[in-house]
Amino acid sequence: MTAAALAALIALAGLLLGALGGWLVSQRIAKAHPPEGEFLEIDGTRLHYRRSGDTARPAILVLHGAASNLEEPRLALGEALAQENVIWLDRPGLGWSERPKSAPWSPAGEAALIVRFLDKLGIPEAVVIGHSWGGAIAMRLAMDHPERVPGLVLIAPALSAWIGEAAWFNAASGWPLLGPVLTRIIIPLVGHGQLESGARKAFHPEPVPEDYVAASRLPLILRPGNWIANARDMMMVNTHLELQEERYQNVEAHTVFLAGKADTVLWTHRHSGQVAARMPRAELRLISGAGHNLHHHHPQAVLEAVMTVRERAE
């Protein structure tokens, strides 16, 4: 056997061992964070969700942000919204929800699928809470399906284009050869430490709650399917927002923006301040000292915002 052939054999063996290790880690993550809600199938796509509170009350739909799942906002807001009729949804492709594979994905497509999801649940309208990238999807719901959204509560939403280039690993996740190595080996094996550092950035300058990463089920994003879905969203984030931001002034849903000037993930003035000023029925509430994940430290502010938009809509 030549030296080149031996080197190739060693490299192949390393890749196979790495792939096995990545698969085992993904299986452990799935076992540690199993789906605890219900599944609803829509045109062959299964969506995972949980319901809480009093179903006789007006409905509230909660949409989590990028790289996340329904347990993240539920961890923050479950107690504050305990008496409300809340639907917590794993956004398509994230958590335990599937994403349709037949067409390129977009906020418009996601909003349309969520409307069909609400139809199956028999919910004609809902106040929508959206955090970060979930805020962009919430806004898309109000733009494309205004009759379904009487009010919006947008928590540190991502709404304006040109927020920076996507991280290299999001682009690389779709590359030939390197993509599968990244998503099936590297991310599952080394990604957990990045979840911790990402959480610190999202909460800064406020503290990260104890056991936040595990309690919010964030490791689910390290599974290949979830990672790829999120990477595709983030690769197209500027394009998606550029296509919809010119329509914000036409959104007539009563809206409360909750944001903090100390947010180090998004520039509050651009994503909340300027957009709120353009909308006819919007109000901006700045929370002193709050970071991007402000819903964890200020859940009462979220509940008060829900009450505000509901009262104004009525």
VMD Tcl script that draws the C-alpha trace (Angstrom):
set ca {
  {0.00 0.00 0.00}
  {1.37 3.38 -0.99}
  {1.72 6.24 1.49}
  {-0.99 8.16 -0.34}
  {-3.40 5.25 -0.16}
  {-2.65 4.77 3.53}
  {-3.24 8.46 4.22}
  {-6.54 8.31 2.33}
  {-7.59 5.24 4.30}
  {-6.75 6.94 7.61}
  {-8.68 10.05 6.57}
  {-11.69 7.96 5.59}
  {-11.57 6.08 8.88}
  {-11.40 9.41 10.72}
  {-14.44 10.69 8.86}
  {-16.39 7.52 9.59}
  {-15.50 7.69 13.28}
  {-16.39 11.37 13.37}
  {-19.72 10.69 11.66}
  {-20.48 7.93 14.16}
  {-19.57 10.23 17.04}
  {-21.75 13.03 15.64}
  {-24.67 10.64 15.17}
  {-24.35 9.35 18.73}
  {-24.29 12.89 20.10}
  {-27.38 13.79 18.06}
  {-29.16 10.73 19.40}
  {-28.25 11.66 22.97}
  {-29.56 15.19 22.42}
  {-32.84 13.85 21.07}
  {-33.18 11.47 24.01}
  {-32.39 14.20 26.55}
  {-34.88 16.64 24.98}
  {-37.81 14.61 23.60}
  {-40.97 16.25 22.24}
  {-43.35 16.93 25.10}
  {-46.21 18.45 23.13}
  {-48.50 17.32 20.34}
  {-48.03 16.94 16.60}
  {-50.29 18.23 13.86}
  {-49.78 17.18 10.24}
  {-50.42 19.74 7.51}
  {-50.02 18.62 3.91}
  {-47.49 15.99 4.98}
  {-45.53 18.30 7.29}
  {-45.62 17.58 11.02}
  {-45.58 20.57 13.36}
  {-44.88 20.22 17.07}
  {-46.65 22.48 19.55}
  {-47.81 22.80 23.14}
  {-50.89 24.45 24.59}
  {-51.33 25.93 28.04}
  {-53.80 27.93 30.05}
  {-57.51 28.56 29.63}
  {-58.75 27.68 26.13}
  {-61.83 29.86 26.73}
  {-59.58 32.94 26.68}
  {-58.57 34.71 23.43}
  {-55.68 32.89 21.76}
  {-52.02 33.89 21.93}
  {-49.48 32.40 19.51}
  {-45.81 32.50 20.56}
  {-43.05 32.32 17.94}
  {-39.47 31.76 19.07}
  {-36.36 33.17 17.45}
  {-33.57 31.68 15.34}
  {-31.64 28.58 16.48}
  {-34.29 27.97 19.12}
  {-37.50 26.08 19.85}
  {-40.80 26.56 21.68}
  {-39.30 25.74 25.09}
  {-37.16 28.89 25.01}
  {-40.02 31.41 25.29}
  {-42.11 28.98 27.34}
  {-39.33 28.88 29.94}
  {-39.46 32.67 30.14}
  {-43.18 33.35 29.82}
  {-44.95 30.20 30.97}
  {-45.69 31.52 34.44}
  {-46.66 35.04 33.35}
  {-49.07 33.67 30.72}
  {-50.33 30.78 32.85}
  {-53.94 32.01 32.81}
  {-53.97 32.76 29.08}
  {-54.81 30.54 26.11}
  {-51.33 30.06 24.66}
  {-50.08 28.08 21.67}
  {-46.32 27.52 21.79}
  {-45.09 26.45 18.36}
  {-41.83 24.89 17.22}
  {-41.33 26.95 14.07}
  {-41.06 24.79 10.92}
  {-37.68 23.06 10.71}
  {-36.76 23.80 14.33}
  {-37.32 21.98 17.59}
  {-39.39 18.94 16.65}
  {-41.26 20.52 13.73}
  {-40.63 19.53 10.15}
  {-40.19 21.91 7.23}
  {-41.66 21.33 3.76}
  {-38.98 20.30 1.27}
  {-40.87 21.01 -1.95}
  {-40.03 24.70 -2.37}
  {-37.53 27.35 -1.21}
  {-38.45 28.50 2.28}
  {-39.37 32.08 3.15}
  {-41.20 34.07 5.85}
  {-44.22 34.21 3.53}
  {-44.25 30.43 3.22}
  {-43.82 30.03 6.95}
  {-46.68 32.43 7.66}
  {-48.95 30.57 5.24}
  {-48.16 27.24 6.92}
  {-48.81 28.72 10.37}
  {-52.22 29.96 9.20}
  {-53.11 26.43 8.07}
  {-51.89 25.20 11.46}
  {-54.24 27.65 13.22}
  {-57.06 26.55 10.93}
  {-56.61 22.95 12.00}
  {-56.69 24.01 15.63}
  {-59.89 25.97 14.99}
  {-58.34 29.32 15.95}
  {-59.68 32.17 13.79}
  {-57.35 34.83 15.19}
  {-54.57 35.25 17.75}
  {-52.39 37.91 19.27}
  {-48.89 36.94 18.12}
  {-45.79 37.24 20.29}
  {-42.58 37.06 18.28}
  {-39.03 37.19 19.58}
  {-36.06 38.14 17.38}
  {-36.42 36.26 14.04}
  {-39.81 35.10 15.31}
  {-40.70 38.80 15.26}
  {-40.10 38.89 11.50}
  {-42.41 35.89 11.06}
  {-45.03 37.49 13.32}
  {-44.87 40.64 11.21}
  {-45.25 38.57 8.04}
  {-48.40 36.99 9.50}
  {-49.85 40.45 10.14}
  {-48.88 41.62 6.63}
  {-50.20 38.65 4.65}
  {-53.08 37.56 6.90}
  {-54.27 40.70 8.72}
  {-57.66 39.22 9.55}
  {-55.91 36.58 11.68}
  {-53.74 38.94 13.75}
  {-55.53 41.57 15.85}
  {-52.37 42.40 17.77}
  {-48.60 41.93 17.84}
  {-46.09 41.90 20.68}
  {-42.62 42.07 19.16}
  {-39.72 41.34 21.52}
  {-36.37 42.61 20.21}
  {-37.55 41.78 16.68}
  {-35.32 41.41 13.61}
  {-37.10 43.54 11.01}
  {-34.70 45.62 8.92}
  {-32.40 44.37 6.18}
  {-28.63 44.59 6.05}
  {-28.01 43.51 9.60}
  {-24.64 42.07 8.61}
  {-23.42 39.12 6.61}
  {-24.40 35.63 7.69}
  {-21.77 33.77 9.70}
  {-19.46 31.65 7.56}
  {-20.68 28.42 9.12}
  {-24.23 29.10 7.93}
  {-23.02 29.37 4.34}
  {-20.66 26.41 4.71}
  {-23.50 24.22 5.99}
  {-24.82 24.02 2.43}
  {-21.53 23.46 0.63}
  {-20.72 20.11 -1.04}
  {-18.38 17.87 0.98}
  {-17.69 20.41 3.73}
  {-21.38 20.88 4.52}
  {-22.05 17.29 5.66}
  {-18.77 17.23 7.62}
  {-19.76 20.44 9.38}
  {-23.40 19.59 10.10}
  {-22.99 15.89 10.92}
  {-19.63 15.84 12.68}
  {-18.24 19.20 13.77}
  {-21.43 20.93 14.98}
  {-22.76 18.02 17.09}
  {-19.33 17.33 18.60}
  {-18.14 20.85 19.43}
  {-21.24 23.05 19.27}
  {-22.35 22.86 22.88}
  {-19.74 25.36 24.07}
  {-20.95 27.83 21.46}
  {-24.46 27.60 22.88}
  {-23.15 28.86 26.21}
  {-21.27 31.79 24.68}
  {-24.21 32.62 22.41}
  {-26.52 32.73 25.43}
  {-24.23 35.16 27.23}
  {-24.32 37.47 24.21}
  {-28.10 37.22 23.88}
  {-28.67 38.10 27.55}
  {-25.97 40.75 27.93}
  {-25.97 42.92 30.01}
  {-28.43 40.85 32.03}
  {-27.38 37.51 33.54}
  {-28.04 34.16 31.90}
  {-30.53 32.19 34.03}
  {-29.18 29.11 35.77}
  {-29.22 25.98 33.60}
  {-30.64 28.03 30.73}
  {-29.14 26.04 27.84}
  {-30.49 22.70 29.01}
  {-33.82 24.04 30.34}
  {-34.58 25.81 27.06}
  {-33.65 22.71 25.01}
  {-31.16 24.71 22.96}
  {-28.98 21.67 22.17}
  {-31.69 20.55 19.72}
  {-30.19 23.05 17.23}
  {-27.04 20.90 17.09}
  {-28.90 18.12 15.28}
  {-28.20 18.23 11.51}
  {-31.77 18.85 10.33}
  {-32.37 21.73 12.72}
  {-28.98 23.25 12.05}
  {-29.43 23.19 8.26}
  {-32.93 24.73 8.45}
  {-31.70 27.56 10.66}
  {-28.57 28.10 8.53}
  {-30.70 28.50 5.41}
  {-32.85 31.09 7.18}
  {-29.83 33.06 8.30}
  {-28.15 32.90 4.90}
  {-31.20 34.62 3.38}
  {-32.06 36.93 6.27}
  {-31.17 40.19 4.51}
  {-33.01 39.19 1.34}
  {-36.10 38.15 3.27}
  {-36.21 41.38 5.28}
  {-35.54 43.59 2.26}
  {-38.55 42.06 0.52}
  {-40.92 42.80 3.37}
  {-39.73 45.90 5.23}
  {-41.25 48.37 2.76}
  {-44.72 47.12 3.74}
  {-44.50 47.67 7.49}
  {-46.28 51.01 7.37}
  {-49.34 49.18 6.01}
  {-49.63 46.86 9.02}
  {-52.63 48.00 11.02}
  {-52.51 45.43 13.81}
  {-52.16 47.03 17.23}
  {-48.51 46.48 18.12}
  {-46.24 46.89 21.11}
  {-42.48 46.69 20.61}
  {-40.44 45.64 23.65}
  {-36.73 46.32 23.35}
  {-33.65 47.42 25.23}
  {-31.00 49.93 24.19}
  {-28.40 47.53 25.63}
  {-29.25 44.81 23.09}
  {-25.94 43.61 21.60}
  {-27.52 41.26 19.02}
  {-29.65 43.78 17.12}
  {-29.59 47.57 16.93}
  {-32.81 48.52 18.74}
  {-33.22 51.90 17.06}
  {-33.16 50.41 13.57}
  {-35.23 47.26 14.17}
  {-37.76 48.52 16.71}
  {-37.59 52.31 16.92}
  {-37.69 53.19 13.23}
  {-40.22 50.48 12.38}
  {-42.57 51.38 15.24}
  {-42.51 55.00 14.09}
  {-43.71 53.97 10.63}
  {-46.63 51.82 11.79}
  {-49.98 53.54 12.42}
  {-50.90 51.58 15.56}
  {-47.55 50.79 17.13}
  {-45.92 51.73 20.41}
  {-42.29 51.27 21.44}
  {-41.55 50.42 25.07}
  {-37.86 50.58 25.92}
  {-36.82 48.56 28.97}
  {-33.85 49.99 30.83}
  {-30.83 47.69 31.01}
  {-32.51 44.96 28.97}
  {-30.68 42.74 26.51}
  {-31.88 40.75 23.52}
  {-33.48 37.99 25.61}
  {-35.39 40.46 27.74}
  {-38.50 38.24 27.99}
  {-36.72 36.13 30.62}
  {-36.10 39.02 33.00}
  {-39.20 41.06 32.15}
  {-42.08 38.59 31.61}
  {-44.58 40.94 33.24}
  {-43.80 43.54 30.58}
  {-44.75 40.98 27.94}
  {-48.04 40.19 29.67}
  {-48.83 43.90 29.97}
  {-48.11 44.37 26.26}
  {-50.48 41.52 25.40}
  {-53.19 43.14 27.50}
  {-52.58 46.48 25.79}
  {-52.89 45.24 22.21}
  {-55.90 43.07 23.08}
  {-57.74 45.99 24.70}
  {-56.96 48.31 21.79}
  {-58.10 45.71 19.26}
  {-61.37 45.24 21.10}
}
mol new
graphics top color blue
foreach p $ca { graphics top sphere $p radius 0.5 }
foreach p [lrange $ca 0 end-1] q [lrange $ca 1 end] { graphics top cylinder $p $q radius 0.2 }
display resetview
